[in-house]
Amino acid sequence: MSPNSEVIVVGAGVVGLSAALALQMRGLAVTVVDREGPAAGASAGNAGALAFSDILPLASPGILRKAPKWLLDPLGPLSVPPAYALRIAPWMLRFWRACSPAQVRRSTVAQTALMDLSRAELEPFLAATGTLPMLRKEGNLQVYESEAEFRAALPGWQVRLDHGIEVRHMGRAEMDALQPGLAPRFLRGTFTPGWQSVTEPKDFTLALSDRFRANGGQIHRAEVLALAPAGDGVTLALSGGETRTAGHVVLAAGAHSHHLARGLGDRIPLETERGYNTTLPPDAFDLRTQVTFGGHGFVVTRLTSGIRIGGAVELGGLKLPPNFARAEAMLKKAQAFLPGLKPTGGKQWMGFRPSLPDTLPAIGPARATPRVTYAFGHGHLGLTQATATARLVADLVTGAPPAIDLTPFSPQRF
């Protein structure tokens, strides 16, 4: 496309804004349109992690073994509200199929390529956008309550070691030196020193929006109701009766993206991981590294705003009311797992993480027109994979060869 053609990015979360900035860096005029404005969704309330070592897909035989037990606990790591069970059944069937060994191998190769690109693009992108001071390199400690739980995790860690990702398995003494204050029930741990994070995900996303505006970009608050090919461009129907036309549209609207994709002929099975958390005051605990309680599906993270306790997966769509008992259950467990934790003064949050059944995002052109590029479905890895997605979107929009093979991420793979 011509460098003078306007690009409209639909979505002002971390993926959309990263893509908008990458397109600006290629010399394009870019406008961002969002129904609520920058950092209003999952980009504001996530754990701030840059989880480049998470190269294994969520859809796997291991999760299938755990799922029945988890699903029996309505406040456990994985739940499906009864009111949503029938609606999500087709997605769950696709998820089950994605857990086959052959598909897991393919997904791991694709996920690894995307993670490697994300890591390579991260620091240059942060430096170019003035956000490098917001990067932390404090690692992640995953803890285990039994030798059996630890042994069951070893094959996954071996895959990471084989790919050159540094991990350190620890006994209790090493864990105490790294992160004092863990309950005695945790006997073993695995530390990933290369794990990185941002100081505060909402502030980081807002900083991207500030830099985008400083570069001449505009952020327009409106809901996009429909997209349609229009000659050499794309027409956007907006709330309030407004219509806009762009030379290219990037659809990065997170959990709302698939509704717009359907109007372009793509039925993409996107569902929402409704994530919950509680953010306690900064002095709630002396946290020195992010701690993952994998057997319970949540993490504890140190952010500028405080100590954030969150995670778990509730597959409940966009319309059901929040069930903050899930946040309270995680906080109660965190009190037991970190006995010195001060549990008062917290703020609860719930957000929508856009998830596809094979764990891989949709990155590529729409069926109806190559002038719409999809960039959504990152699940709980949107922040982690934002820089790679931005690079790939910029490649697609400008006609450059994509940095990695995009076949596994094709929006039409379903």
C-alpha positions in Angstrom: 0.0 0.0 0.0 1.1 3.6 -0.5 3.0 5.1 2.5 0.5 8.0 2.3 -2.6 5.8 2.9 -4.2 6.0 6.3 -4.3 2.9 8.5 -6.9 2.5 11.1 -6.2 0.2 14.0 -9.3 -1.1 15.8 -8.3 -1.6 19.5 -6.3 0.5 21.9 -4.9 -2.3 24.1 -1.3 -3.2 24.2 -1.5 -5.2 20.9 -3.3 -2.6 19.0 -1.1 0.3 20.2 2.1 -1.7 19.6 0.9 -2.3 16.1 0.0 1.3 15.6 3.5 2.4 16.7 5.2 -0.1 14.5 3.2 1.1 11.5 4.2 4.7 12.4 7.8 3.6 12.4 7.3 2.4 8.8 6.2 5.9 7.8 2.4 5.3 7.7 -0.3 7.7 8.9 -2.3 5.8 11.6 -5.5 6.4 13.6 -6.6 4.1 16.5 -10.3 3.6 17.2 -11.5 2.0 20.4 -14.8 1.8 22.1 -13.4 2.8 25.5 -10.0 4.3 24.9 -6.5 3.2 25.8 -5.8 0.5 28.4 -9.4 0.0 29.3 -9.5 -3.9 29.1 -7.1 -6.7 29.8 -4.1 -4.5 29.1 -4.8 -2.7 32.3 -5.3 -5.5 34.7 -2.9 -8.3 33.7 0.1 -9.5 35.8 2.6 -7.5 33.7 4.6 -10.6 32.8 6.6 -11.0 29.6 6.4 -14.8 29.6 8.8 -15.6 26.8 9.5 -19.0 28.3 5.9 -20.1 28.0 6.4 -21.8 24.7 4.1 -24.7 25.5 0.5 -24.3 24.5 -2.3 -24.2 27.1 -4.1 -26.9 25.0 -2.1 -30.0 26.0 -2.6 -33.5 27.4 -1.4 -32.2 30.8 -4.3 -29.7 31.0 -6.7 -32.5 30.0 -5.6 -34.5 33.0 -6.1 -31.6 35.4 -9.3 -30.2 33.9 -11.8 -32.7 35.4 -10.7 -32.0 38.9 -10.5 -28.3 38.4 -13.9 -28.1 36.7 -15.5 -29.7 39.8 -14.4 -26.7 41.9 -16.4 -23.6 40.9 -13.7 -21.4 42.4 -10.8 -23.4 41.1 -8.2 -22.7 38.4 -10.6 -23.5 35.5 -14.3 -23.1 35.6 -17.3 -22.8 33.2 -20.4 -21.1 34.7 -23.4 -23.4 34.2 -25.2 -20.6 32.4 -22.5 -20.7 29.7 -21.8 -24.4 29.4 -23.9 -25.2 26.3 -22.7 -22.1 24.5 -19.0 -22.9 25.0 -19.3 -26.6 24.2 -18.1 -26.3 20.5 -15.1 -24.3 21.7 -14.3 -26.9 24.3 -14.4 -29.6 21.6 -11.9 -27.7 19.5 -9.7 -27.3 22.6 -9.9 -31.0 23.2 -8.8 -31.7 19.6 -5.9 -29.3 19.9 -4.6 -31.3 22.8 -3.6 -34.2 20.6 0.2 -34.9 20.6 0.6 -34.0 17.0 -1.2 -30.7 17.3 0.7 -29.9 20.5 4.0 -30.4 18.7 2.9 -28.1 15.8 1.6 -25.5 18.2 4.8 -25.6 20.3 6.9 -24.9 17.2 4.7 -22.0 16.2 4.5 -20.6 19.8 8.3 -20.9 20.1 8.8 -18.9 16.9 6.5 -16.2 18.1 8.1 -16.0 21.5 11.6 -15.8 20.0 10.5 -13.0 17.8 8.8 -11.2 20.7 11.9 -11.4 22.8 14.1 -10.1 20.0 11.8 -7.2 19.2 11.1 -6.2 22.8 14.0 -4.0 23.9 14.4 -2.2 20.5 10.7 -1.4 20.6 10.8 -0.2 24.2 13.9 1.9 23.5 12.1 3.4 20.4 9.0 4.2 22.4 10.7 5.6 25.5 9.4 2.8 27.7 12.6 0.9 28.4 12.8 2.2 32.0 9.6 0.3 32.7 11.2 -3.1 32.1 12.0 -5.4 35.0 14.2 -8.5 35.0 13.3 -10.3 38.3 12.6 -13.8 37.1 9.8 -16.2 38.0 9.6 -18.9 40.6 7.1 -21.7 40.1 6.6 -23.7 43.3 5.4 -27.3 44.0 3.8 -28.9 47.0 5.1 -32.4 46.4 7.9 -34.3 44.7 5.3 -35.9 42.4 4.0 -32.5 41.3 7.6 -31.4 40.6 8.4 -34.5 38.6 5.2 -34.2 36.5 6.4 -30.7 35.4 9.9 -31.8 34.4 9.1 -32.8 30.8 7.8 -29.3 30.1 10.9 -27.8 31.6 13.0 -30.1 29.5 11.4 -28.7 26.3 12.4 -25.2 27.5 16.0 -26.3 28.3 16.3 -28.0 24.9 15.4 -24.6 23.4 18.1 -22.8 25.4 15.8 -21.3 28.0 17.6 -21.2 31.3 15.8 -22.8 34.3 17.1 -23.7 37.7 15.4 -26.4 39.8 15.6 -25.7 43.5 15.2 -27.2 46.9 13.7 -25.5 49.8 16.9 -23.7 51.0 17.5 -22.1 47.6 13.9 -21.1 47.4 14.1 -19.4 50.8 17.2 -17.5 49.7 15.4 -16.3 46.6 12.0 -15.6 48.0 11.6 -15.7 51.8 8.2 -16.1 53.3 6.8 -19.1 51.4 4.7 -21.6 53.4 6.4 -24.8 54.4 4.1 -26.9 52.2 6.1 -25.9 49.1 9.0 -28.3 48.8 10.5 -27.7 45.4 10.6 -24.9 42.9 11.8 -23.9 39.4 13.3 -20.5 38.8 13.3 -18.9 35.3 15.8 -16.1 35.5 15.1 -14.8 32.0 11.5 -14.0 32.9 10.8 -10.3 32.5 7.9 -7.9 33.3 6.8 -4.3 33.1 6.5 -2.2 36.2 2.7 -1.6 35.7 0.8 -2.8 32.6 -1.8 0.0 32.6 0.9 2.7 32.8 2.9 0.9 30.2 0.0 0.8 27.8 -0.9 4.4 28.5 2.8 5.4 27.8 2.4 3.7 24.4 -0.7 5.7 23.7 1.1 8.9 24.7 4.0 8.1 22.4 1.6 7.3 19.6 -0.1 10.7 19.9 3.3 12.4 20.2 4.2 10.9 16.9 1.2 12.5 15.3 -1.4 9.7 15.7 -5.0 10.2 16.8 -7.1 8.0 19.1 -10.8 8.2 18.3 -13.2 6.9 20.9 -16.1 5.0 19.1 -17.4 1.5 18.7 -16.7 -0.1 15.4 -20.0 -1.8 14.3 -18.9 -3.3 11.0 -16.1 -3.5 8.5 -16.6 -3.8 4.7 -14.3 -3.8 1.7 -14.7 -0.6 -0.3 -12.7 -0.3 -3.6 -9.1 0.2 -2.7 -9.8 0.5 1.0 -12.1 -0.5 3.9 -15.2 1.2 5.3 -15.8 1.3 9.0 -19.3 1.8 10.4 -19.0 3.5 13.8 -21.4 4.1 16.6 -23.3 7.3 16.3 -23.9 6.8 12.6 -20.3 7.9 11.7 -18.5 6.2 8.7 -14.8 6.2 8.0 -12.7 4.8 5.2 -9.1 3.7 5.4 -6.5 2.2 3.1 -6.0 -0.6 5.6 -7.5 -1.8 8.8 -5.8 -3.7 11.6 -8.3 -5.6 13.8 -6.9 -5.8 17.3 -10.0 -5.5 19.4 -9.3 -8.3 21.8 -12.3 -10.3 23.0 -14.6 -8.3 20.7 -12.7 -9.0 17.5 -14.5 -12.1 16.2 -17.8 -10.3 15.9 -16.3 -7.9 13.3 -14.4 -10.8 11.6 -17.7 -12.6 11.1 -18.9 -9.8 8.9 -15.9 -10.4 6.7 -16.6 -14.1 6.2 -14.4 -15.4 9.0 -16.0 -17.5 11.7 -13.2 -17.5 14.3 -13.9 -19.5 17.5 -12.8 -16.9 20.0 -13.8 -17.2 23.6 -12.9 -15.2 26.7 -10.7 -16.3 29.6 -12.3 -14.1 32.2 -9.3 -13.3 34.5 -9.7 -12.1 38.1 -7.2 -10.4 40.5 -6.8 -8.4 43.6 -4.2 -5.7 43.9 -3.0 -5.1 47.5 -0.9 -2.1 48.7 2.8 -2.2 47.9 3.7 -3.1 51.5 1.5 -6.1 51.6 4.4 -8.5 51.1 8.2 -8.4 50.4 7.9 -9.9 47.0 11.3 -10.3 45.2 10.3 -12.3 42.1 7.0 -13.3 40.5 5.7 -16.5 42.1 3.5 -18.9 40.2 1.4 -21.4 42.1 0.8 -23.6 39.1 -1.2 -26.2 40.8 -3.7 -23.5 41.8 -3.6 -21.5 38.6 -2.5 -18.1 39.9 0.5 -15.8 40.3 1.6 -13.1 42.7 3.4 -10.2 41.1 5.1 -7.0 42.3 3.9 -3.9 40.4 4.2 -0.2 40.9 0.5 -0.2 42.1 1.1 -3.0 44.6 1.1 -6.7 45.0 -1.2 -8.3 42.4 -2.8 -11.8 43.0 -4.5 -13.1 40.0 -5.0 -15.6 37.3 -7.2 -18.6 36.8 -9.5 -19.2 33.8 -13.3 -18.7 33.8 -14.7 -19.5 30.4 -17.9 -17.4 30.6 -18.1 -15.0 27.6 -18.6 -11.3 27.7 -22.1 -10.8 29.2 -22.3 -12.8 32.4 -21.7 -10.6 35.5 -18.4 -10.9 37.3 -18.0 -13.5 40.0 -15.6 -11.9 42.4 -15.7 -14.9 44.7 -13.0 -16.2 42.4 -10.7 -13.2 43.3 -11.5 -13.7 47.0 -10.7 -17.5 46.7 -7.2 -16.7 45.2 -6.6 -14.1 47.9 -7.5 -16.6 50.6 -5.1 -19.1 49.1 -2.3 -16.5 48.8 -2.7 -15.8 52.6 -2.1 -19.5 53.3 0.8 -19.8 50.8 2.5 -16.5 51.9 1.8 -16.4 55.7 3.2 -12.8 56.0 0.9 -11.4 53.4 -1.3 -8.5 54.5 -4.7 -9.1 52.9 -6.4 -5.8 53.5 -6.8 -2.7 51.3 -7.1 -4.6 48.0 -8.8 -3.6 44.8 -10.6 -6.3 42.7 -10.7 -6.5 38.9 -12.0 -8.8 36.2 -11.1 -8.6 32.5 -11.5 -10.5 29.2 -8.6 -12.4 27.7 -9.3 -13.3 24.1 -8.5 -17.0 23.6 -8.5 -19.4 20.6 -8.7 -23.2 21.3 -5.2 -24.0 20.0 -3.6 -21.2 22.1 -2.2 -19.4 19.0 -3.4 -16.0 18.0 -5.0 -15.1 14.7 -2.5 -13.0 12.7 -3.1 -12.6 9.0 -5.5 -11.2 6.3 -9.2 -11.4 6.3 -11.0 -13.8 4.0 -12.9 -10.9 2.2 -10.0 -8.5 1.7 -6.2 -8.4 2.2 -6.7 -4.8 3.4 -7.9 -6.0 6.8 -5.2 -7.6 8.9 -6.3 -9.6 12.0 -4.2 -9.4 15.2 -6.1 -10.9 18.1 -6.6 -14.0 20.2 -3.5 -14.0 22.3 -5.2 -15.3 25.4 -3.2 -14.4 28.5 -0.1 -13.7 26.4 -1.1 -10.4 24.8 1.5 -8.3 26.5 4.2 -10.9 26.0 3.5 -11.3 22.2 2.6 -7.7 21.5 6.0 -6.6 20.0 6.2 -9.7 17.7 2.6 -9.1 16.6 3.4 -5.5 15.9 6.4 -6.5 13.7 4.3 -9.0 11.8 1.4 -6.6 11.3 3.8 -3.9 10.0 5.3 -6.5 7.6 1.9 -7.5 6.3 0.5 -4.0 5.9 3.6 -2.8 4.0 4.1 -5.9 1.9 7.4 -7.0 3.5 8.1 -10.7 4.0 6.8 -11.7 7.4 9.6 -12.3 10.0 8.3 -15.8 10.7 6.0 -18.3 9.0 2.5 -17.2 9.6 0.8 -20.4 8.4 0.1 -21.7 12.0 -1.5 -18.3 12.8 -3.8 -18.1 9.8 -7.3 -16.8 10.7 -8.7 -19.3 8.3 -7.1 -22.4 10.0 -10.4 -23.2 11.7 
